[in-house]
Amino acid sequence: MKTAIVWDWDNTLMDTSEIIYQAQRDLFLVYKKTDLPRADAFRLMDKSARDWMPGVFGTNWQEAYRFYLERYAAHASQIRPKPFASEILEKARKMGFLSVVVSKKMRYIIHREAQFFKLENELTRIVGSGDAREDKPSVVAIKTALEGLDIDQIIVIGDAEVDMKMAKEAGAVSILLRKKEPQPGEFADGLIDYYAPDLKAAWKILQTIKKVD
């Protein structure tokens, strides 16, 4: 059985939440003349720019997005892979998994970060914001990432509800990856198949799934 792992990028394989927050805060201070509470920024991180920016910045949203990308690049030296990220991608490949990335981030930025941290050779395909007709949580994003690949099973690993929703819409196995355990009533019943607090725990789950196959 050929299994594809569909990885989220930000805060799943890469530690970027603080950098994204700093860039979003810079954006709001300049374009909205207001500070951006951290909790509001984290809610925006669950959406792609083309889904939330027009509603906030109106017809100037593309200009605002370019400014955001500039500020993100200014903070980019702080980016680090999540612990065990390189190891889990290598182990997954050697075990026969196919790894692709589906992200709300622009593909060229993911490529740049993957190349810098020497992760690009472990990734078969990257689909970023705008590469598919619809960004995640739409199943169109997964279909675009896996188009032309002979896949029998899909596993989605991500840190947010949008990843879990996309997994269920695609009939995939879902693994929620974050430090905080899901709380009762936080997610709809059946949305999460597995929970992992870190990538080492996720690897143990992947081994279990592979044995079941």
C-alpha positions as CSV (number, residue, x, y, z in Angstrom):
1,M,0.0,0.0,0.0
2,K,1.4,3.4,-1.0
3,T,0.9,6.0,1.7
4,A,1.3,9.8,1.3
5,I,2.0,12.0,4.3
6,V,0.5,15.4,3.8
7,W,2.5,17.8,6.1
8,D,1.5,21.2,7.2
9,W,4.6,23.4,7.2
10,D,4.4,26.3,9.7
11,N,4.5,25.1,13.3
12,T,4.4,21.4,12.2
13,L,7.8,21.0,10.5
14,M,9.0,24.5,11.1
15,D,8.9,26.7,14.2
16,T,7.5,29.9,12.7
17,S,4.6,31.1,14.9
18,E,6.6,33.9,16.5
19,I,8.0,35.1,13.2
20,I,4.6,35.1,11.6
21,Y,3.2,37.0,14.6
22,Q,5.9,39.6,14.4
23,A,5.3,40.2,10.7
24,Q,1.6,40.4,11.1
25,R,2.0,42.9,14.0
26,D,4.3,45.0,11.8
27,L,1.6,44.9,9.1
28,F,-1.2,46.0,11.4
29,L,0.8,48.8,13.0
30,V,1.6,50.3,9.5
31,Y,-1.7,49.6,7.6
32,K,-4.3,49.7,10.3
33,K,-2.5,52.0,12.8
34,T,-3.3,49.5,15.6
35,D,-1.6,46.8,17.5
36,L,-2.5,43.1,16.9
37,P,-3.2,41.0,19.9
38,R,-1.4,37.7,19.9
39,A,-4.6,35.7,20.1
40,D,-6.0,37.4,17.1
41,A,-2.8,36.8,15.1
42,F,-2.9,33.1,15.9
43,R,-6.5,32.9,14.6
44,L,-5.4,34.5,11.4
45,M,-2.6,31.9,11.0
46,D,-5.3,29.3,10.4
47,K,-6.3,31.0,7.1
48,S,-4.4,31.8,3.9
49,A,-3.7,35.5,3.1
50,R,-6.0,35.5,0.1
51,D,-8.9,34.2,2.3
52,W,-8.5,36.8,5.1
53,M,-6.6,39.8,3.9
54,P,-9.2,41.2,1.5
55,G,-11.8,41.4,4.3
56,V,-9.3,43.4,6.5
57,F,-7.4,45.5,4.0
58,G,-9.9,45.8,1.2
59,T,-8.7,46.7,-2.3
60,N,-5.2,47.3,-0.9
61,W,-4.8,43.8,0.4
62,Q,-2.2,42.8,-2.2
63,E,0.0,45.8,-1.3
64,A,-0.5,44.9,2.4
65,Y,0.5,41.3,1.6
66,R,3.7,42.4,-0.1
67,F,4.6,44.4,3.0
68,Y,3.8,41.4,5.2
69,L,6.2,39.2,3.1
70,E,8.9,41.9,3.4
71,R,8.5,41.9,7.2
72,Y,8.4,38.1,7.3
73,A,11.7,38.0,5.4
74,A,13.2,40.6,7.9
75,H,12.5,38.2,10.7
76,A,13.3,35.0,8.9
77,S,16.7,34.5,10.5
78,Q,14.8,33.4,13.6
79,I,13.2,30.4,11.9
80,R,14.2,26.9,13.0
81,P,13.0,23.4,12.1
82,K,11.0,21.7,14.8
83,P,13.0,19.2,16.8
84,F,13.2,15.9,14.9
85,A,11.9,17.4,11.7
86,S,14.8,16.3,9.5
87,E,14.9,12.9,11.1
88,I,11.2,12.1,10.7
89,L,11.2,13.1,7.1
90,E,14.2,10.9,6.4
91,K,12.8,8.0,8.4
92,A,9.4,8.3,6.7
93,R,11.0,8.1,3.3
94,K,13.1,5.1,4.2
95,M,10.0,3.4,5.5
96,G,8.2,3.9,2.2
97,F,6.1,7.0,2.9
98,L,5.8,9.7,0.4
99,S,5.9,13.2,1.9
100,V,4.2,16.3,0.4
101,V,3.5,19.7,1.9
102,V,0.2,21.5,1.8
103,S,0.5,25.0,3.3
104,K,-1.1,28.4,3.4
105,K,2.4,29.9,2.8
106,M,3.6,30.8,-0.7
107,R,5.4,27.9,-2.3
108,Y,8.6,29.8,-3.1
109,I,9.1,30.6,0.6
110,I,8.6,27.0,1.6
111,H,11.1,25.9,-1.1
112,R,13.6,28.5,0.2
113,E,13.2,27.4,3.8
114,A,13.3,23.7,2.9
115,Q,16.5,24.2,0.9
116,F,18.2,26.2,3.6
117,F,17.6,23.5,6.2
118,K,18.3,20.7,3.7
119,L,14.8,19.2,3.8
120,E,13.9,19.6,0.1
121,N,15.1,16.2,-1.0
122,E,12.7,14.5,1.4
123,L,9.7,16.3,-0.1
124,T,8.0,15.0,-3.3
125,R,5.8,18.0,-3.8
126,I,4.9,21.3,-2.3
127,V,1.6,23.1,-2.7
128,G,1.4,26.5,-1.2
129,S,-1.2,29.3,-1.2
130,G,-2.5,30.0,-4.7
131,D,-1.1,26.8,-6.2
132,A,-4.5,25.1,-6.1
133,R,-7.8,26.5,-7.1
134,E,-8.7,26.7,-3.4
135,D,-6.4,26.8,-0.3
136,K,-6.8,24.4,2.6
137,P,-9.0,23.4,4.3
138,S,-10.5,22.7,0.9
139,V,-9.8,19.2,-0.3
140,V,-8.8,20.7,-3.6
141,A,-5.4,21.6,-2.1
142,I,-4.8,17.9,-1.2
143,K,-6.0,16.7,-4.7
144,T,-3.6,19.2,-6.3
145,A,-0.7,18.0,-4.2
146,L,-1.3,14.3,-5.0
147,E,-2.4,14.7,-8.6
148,G,-0.7,12.0,-10.8
149,L,0.7,10.1,-7.8
150,D,-0.4,6.5,-7.2
151,I,-1.6,6.7,-3.6
152,D,-3.7,4.2,-1.6
153,Q,-3.8,6.0,1.7
154,I,-3.3,9.6,2.9
155,I,-2.2,10.8,6.4
156,V,-2.5,14.5,7.2
157,I,-0.3,15.9,10.0
158,G,-0.8,19.5,11.1
159,D,-1.3,21.7,14.1
160,A,-4.6,23.3,13.3
161,E,-8.3,22.6,12.8
162,V,-8.0,23.4,9.1
163,D,-5.6,20.5,8.7
164,M,-8.0,18.1,10.5
165,K,-11.0,19.3,8.4
166,M,-9.0,18.9,5.2
167,A,-8.0,15.4,6.2
168,K,-11.6,14.3,6.9
169,E,-12.8,15.8,3.6
170,A,-10.2,13.8,1.8
171,G,-10.9,10.6,3.7
172,A,-7.4,10.7,5.2
173,V,-6.1,9.7,8.6
174,S,-5.6,12.8,10.7
175,I,-2.8,13.5,13.3
176,L,-3.1,16.7,15.4
177,L,0.5,17.8,16.2
178,R,0.8,20.4,18.9
179,K,2.0,20.6,22.6
180,K,-1.5,21.3,24.0
181,E,-3.8,18.2,24.0
182,P,-7.2,18.8,22.3
183,Q,-9.8,19.8,24.9
184,P,-13.3,18.3,25.2
185,G,-15.6,20.0,22.7
186,E,-12.7,21.8,21.0
187,F,-13.0,19.7,17.8
188,A,-16.0,18.0,16.2
189,D,-16.3,14.3,17.0
190,G,-14.2,12.1,14.7
191,L,-12.2,15.0,13.4
192,I,-8.9,13.8,15.0
193,D,-7.7,10.2,14.7
194,Y,-4.5,10.7,16.6
195,Y,-2.8,13.3,18.8
196,A,0.9,13.8,19.1
197,P,2.6,16.4,21.3
198,D,5.8,16.4,19.1
199,L,7.3,14.9,16.1
200,K,8.9,12.0,17.9
201,A,5.4,11.0,19.1
202,A,4.1,11.4,15.6
203,W,6.8,9.0,14.3
204,K,5.6,6.3,16.7
205,I,2.1,6.8,15.4
206,L,3.3,6.5,11.8
207,Q,5.1,3.3,12.6
208,T,1.9,1.9,14.1
209,I,-0.1,2.9,11.0
210,K,2.4,1.3,8.7
211,K,2.3,-1.9,10.6
212,V,-1.5,-1.9,10.4
213,D,-1.2,-1.5,6.6
